[in-house]
Amino acid sequence: METLWFTLLWFMLATYVVLDGFDLGVGALHLLVARSDAERRQVLRSVGPVWDGNEVWLVTAGATMVLAFPLFFATAFSGFYLPLMLVLWLLCGRALGIEMRHQVEDPLWKQFWDVVFFLSSAVLIIVLGAALGNVVRGVSFNDEGVFFEALWTDFRVGEPTGILDWYTVLMGLTALAALVHHGALWLAHRTDAAVQTRSDRVAGWTWPAVVVLMLVTTAATFIVQPHVKATLGMRPWGMIFPLLAVAGLIGSFVLRRRGRPREAFIASSVFLYGMIACVAVGLHPYLLPGRNPADGLTAEAAATGHHGLITGLYWWIPGMLTVGVYTYLITYRSLPATCSIDDEDGH
C-alpha cells in the first residue's frame, strides 16, 4: 500500500511539472519572445486561463503528503524551510505579475510587473530544480532523524549538506532549460505571428541545451547518489522510463521541425514524465535518502497506518478524478485554437 501511495505522489508531482512547467517556462522567456506590449499581452493570454488551475496539482500533492506520509511532510517541510518560503514568495510574485499588470494603464507599471513575472518564473524553476536535486542527493540527518539545511555550505557535495551545491545548481539549470523548451513549444502552438516564430526559434536552440544538460545531470546523479544507479540496475523493467524520456525528447525535436508544435509539446510532456518517473524508480523505497546510507526516510517508515491509507484512497480517487475532469473540460478544452495578437484581453 505504501508503494501505491509513493507512486501516486510522484505522479501528481510529475503532472504539476508538466502542466505548471510550461507556464513557468512561458514566464521565463516572455521578455525574450514578446517585444511589444501587445505581444506580451498575447503571451499572457496563452497561459491566463490555465496557470492557476495548473498549480492545483502542487496543492493536491502537498495534501497527499499529509494524508499518506505525514512524517515525511513534517520532516521535509521543517528541513527545507528556507527554500519552501522562497517558493511561496515566488508563487506570489508570479500571480501578482499576471494579475496586477492590467490594473493601471501606465507603461512603467506594466514593465515593472513584466519583470516581476519573468524573475519569479525563472528563479522558481531553478529553486524547484534545486529542491529535486536535494531530494535525489540526500540530506544530513542527525541522531533524532531530522535535518535542517543552510542555504549553502561550501558548494561541495558532502557533510553537512546545503540547499545549494554544484549538483543542486546543475539540477536547477537543467530544469530551467527543460521548462523553457517546454514553454517555448507551448507558445509556438498557442500563438501566431512574430511571437510564434520567435518561440519556435527558442525551442530550437534550447533543445541541444536540454540534451547536454540531461546527459551531464544523469552522469552526476549516478556519482552523487549511487542508490539510484543500483536500484535502476536491479529493476530492468524501469528502463521503460528512460526510453520513454528519450523518445519524447527526440519526438519534440522531429515534430517541431515538421511544423507540428502541438504534437511537439505533447512529446515534451512525455519526456518530462519519463524523466521524473526515472527519479521515482531510482529513489524507491526512499522518499528522502540520507547522505549516510544507513539513514534515510523510506515510504514504509513515513506512511500513516494501513487503515488510513486504504480509507484515504477511497477519497483520493473521486477527488483526483474530479480535478482531472475539471482541468480538461473547464480549462483546456475551452481554450481557443490560438491566442492572436489582435484578440481582446480576457481578464
Backbone hydrogen bonds, N-H to C=O, Kabsch-Sander energy under -0.5 kcal/mol:
donor,donor_aa,acceptor,acceptor_aa,energy
5,W,1,M,-2.0
6,F,2,E,-2.3
7,T,3,T,-2.3
8,L,4,L,-2.5
9,L,5,W,-2.6
10,W,6,F,-2.0
11,F,7,T,-2.3
12,M,8,L,-2.2
13,L,9,L,-2.1
14,A,10,W,-2.5
15,T,11,F,-2.4
16,Y,12,M,-2.1
17,V,13,L,-2.1
18,V,14,A,-2.4
19,L,15,T,-2.7
20,D,16,Y,-2.2
21,G,16,Y,-0.8
21,G,17,V,-0.8
22,F,18,V,-0.8
23,D,19,L,-0.8
24,L,20,D,-2.0
25,G,21,G,-2.4
26,V,22,F,-2.2
27,G,23,D,-2.0
28,A,24,L,-2.1
29,L,25,G,-1.2
30,H,26,V,-1.1
32,L,29,L,-1.1
33,V,29,L,-2.1
34,A,30,H,-1.6
35,R,33,V,-0.6
40,R,36,S,-2.1
41,R,37,D,-2.1
42,Q,38,A,-1.8
43,V,39,E,-2.2
44,L,40,R,-2.4
45,R,41,R,-2.2
46,S,42,Q,-1.3
47,V,43,V,-0.7
47,V,44,L,-0.8
48,G,44,L,-1.8
50,V,47,V,-1.4
51,W,47,V,-2.5
54,N,50,V,-2.4
55,E,51,W,-1.2
56,V,53,G,-1.0
57,W,54,N,-1.3
58,L,55,E,-0.7
59,V,55,E,-1.7
60,T,56,V,-2.8
61,A,57,W,-1.6
62,G,58,L,-2.0
63,A,59,V,-2.3
64,T,60,T,-2.2
65,M,61,A,-1.9
66,V,62,G,-1.9
67,L,63,A,-2.2
68,A,64,T,-3.2
69,F,64,T,-0.6
69,F,65,M,-1.8
71,L,302,A,-1.2
73,F,69,F,-2.3
74,A,70,P,-2.5
75,T,71,L,-2.6
76,A,72,F,-2.9
77,F,73,F,-2.3
78,S,74,A,-1.4
79,G,75,T,-2.3
80,F,76,A,-2.8
81,Y,78,S,-1.0
84,L,80,F,-2.1
85,M,81,Y,-2.2
86,L,82,L,-1.9
87,V,83,P,-2.5
88,L,84,L,-2.2
89,W,85,M,-2.1
90,L,86,L,-2.4
91,L,87,V,-2.6
92,C,88,L,-2.1
93,G,89,W,-2.3
94,R,90,L,-2.3
95,A,91,L,-2.1
96,L,92,C,-2.7
97,G,93,G,-2.5
98,I,94,R,-1.8
99,E,95,A,-2.7
100,M,96,L,-2.8
101,R,97,G,-0.5
103,Q,100,M,-1.6
104,V,100,M,-0.5
104,V,101,R,-0.5
106,D,104,V,-1.8
110,K,106,D,-2.3
111,Q,107,P,-2.5
112,F,108,L,-2.2
113,W,109,W,-1.9
114,D,110,K,-2.0
115,V,111,Q,-2.1
116,V,112,F,-2.0
117,F,113,W,-2.3
118,F,114,D,-2.3
119,L,115,V,-3.0
120,S,116,V,-2.6
121,S,117,F,-2.0
122,A,118,F,-2.6
123,V,119,L,-2.6
124,L,120,S,-1.8
125,I,121,S,-1.9
126,I,122,A,-1.8
127,V,123,V,-2.7
128,L,124,L,-2.7
129,G,125,I,-2.5
130,A,126,I,-2.7
131,A,127,V,-2.4
132,L,128,L,-2.1
133,G,129,G,-2.1
134,N,130,A,-2.0
135,V,131,A,-1.9
136,V,132,L,-2.4
137,R,133,G,-2.8
138,G,134,N,-2.2
139,V,289,P,-1.7
141,F,139,V,-1.0
142,N,146,V,-2.8
145,G,142,N,-1.7
149,E,79,G,-1.9
150,A,161,T,-0.6
153,T,164,L,-0.6
158,G,156,R,-1.2
163,I,150,A,-2.8
164,L,151,L,-2.1
165,D,163,I,-0.5
166,W,155,F,-1.8
169,V,165,D,-2.5
170,L,166,W,-1.7
171,M,167,Y,-2.2
172,G,168,T,-2.1
173,L,169,V,-2.4
174,T,170,L,-2.2
175,A,171,M,-2.5
176,L,172,G,-2.1
177,A,173,L,-2.3
178,A,174,T,-2.5
179,L,175,A,-2.6
180,V,176,L,-2.1
181,H,177,A,-2.1
182,H,178,A,-2.0
183,G,179,L,-2.8
184,A,180,V,-2.5
185,L,181,H,-1.9
186,W,182,H,-1.7
187,L,183,G,-2.3
188,A,184,A,-2.4
189,H,185,L,-1.5
190,R,186,W,-2.4
191,T,187,L,-1.9
192,D,339,C,-0.6
195,V,192,D,-0.7
196,Q,192,D,-1.1
197,T,193,A,-1.8
198,R,194,A,-2.7
199,S,195,V,-2.5
200,D,196,Q,-2.3
201,R,197,T,-1.9
202,V,198,R,-2.4
203,A,199,S,-2.5
204,G,200,D,-1.6
205,W,201,R,-2.0
206,T,202,V,-1.9
207,W,203,A,-1.1
209,A,205,W,-0.5
210,V,206,T,-2.3
211,V,207,W,-2.2
212,V,208,P,-2.6
213,L,209,A,-2.6
214,M,210,V,-2.5
215,L,211,V,-2.0
216,V,212,V,-2.4
217,T,213,L,-2.9
218,T,214,M,-2.4
219,A,215,L,-2.1
220,A,216,V,-2.5
221,T,217,T,-2.4
222,F,218,T,-1.9
223,I,219,A,-1.1
224,V,220,A,-3.1
225,Q,221,T,-2.9
228,V,225,Q,-1.5
229,K,225,Q,-0.8
230,A,226,P,-2.5
231,T,227,H,-2.7
232,L,228,V,-2.4
233,G,229,K,-1.9
234,M,230,A,-1.4
235,R,231,T,-0.8
235,R,232,L,-0.6
238,G,235,R,-2.1
239,M,236,P,-1.9
240,I,237,W,-1.5
241,F,238,G,-1.6
243,L,239,M,-1.9
244,L,240,I,-2.0
245,A,241,F,-2.5
246,V,242,P,-2.6
247,A,243,L,-2.5
248,G,244,L,-2.4
249,L,245,A,-2.4
250,I,246,V,-2.7
251,G,247,A,-2.7
252,S,248,G,-2.2
253,F,249,L,-1.3
254,V,250,I,-2.6
255,L,251,G,-2.7
256,R,252,S,-1.4
257,R,253,F,-2.1
258,R,254,V,-1.3
259,G,256,R,-1.8
260,R,255,L,-2.5
264,A,260,R,-2.1
265,F,261,P,-2.3
266,I,262,R,-1.9
267,A,263,E,-2.3
268,S,264,A,-2.1
269,S,265,F,-1.9
270,V,266,I,-2.0
271,F,267,A,-2.2
272,L,268,S,-2.1
273,Y,269,S,-2.5
274,G,270,V,-2.7
275,M,271,F,-2.3
276,I,272,L,-2.2
277,A,273,Y,-2.3
278,C,274,G,-1.8
279,V,275,M,-1.7
280,A,276,I,-2.3
281,V,277,A,-2.7
282,G,278,C,-2.4
283,L,279,V,-2.2
284,H,280,A,-2.0
286,Y,283,L,-2.6
287,L,297,L,-2.6
288,L,297,L,-1.8
290,G,295,D,-0.6
291,R,139,V,-2.5
295,D,292,N,-2.5
297,L,288,L,-3.0
298,T,296,G,-0.6
299,A,285,P,-2.7
302,A,298,T,-1.9
303,A,299,A,-1.2
304,T,68,A,-2.1
309,L,305,G,-2.2
310,I,306,H,-2.1
311,T,307,H,-2.7
312,G,308,G,-2.7
313,L,309,L,-1.5
314,Y,310,I,-1.3
315,W,311,T,-1.0
316,W,312,G,-2.9
317,I,313,L,-2.2
319,G,315,W,-1.8
320,M,316,W,-3.1
321,L,317,I,-2.1
322,T,318,P,-2.1
323,V,319,G,-2.0
324,G,320,M,-2.7
325,V,321,L,-2.7
326,Y,322,T,-2.6
327,T,323,V,-2.7
328,Y,324,G,-2.0
329,L,325,V,-3.0
330,I,326,Y,-1.6
331,T,326,Y,-1.2
332,Y,327,T,-2.1
333,R,328,Y,-3.5
335,L,332,Y,-1.3
339,C,190,R,-3.6
340,S,338,T,-0.8
343,D,340,S,-1.4
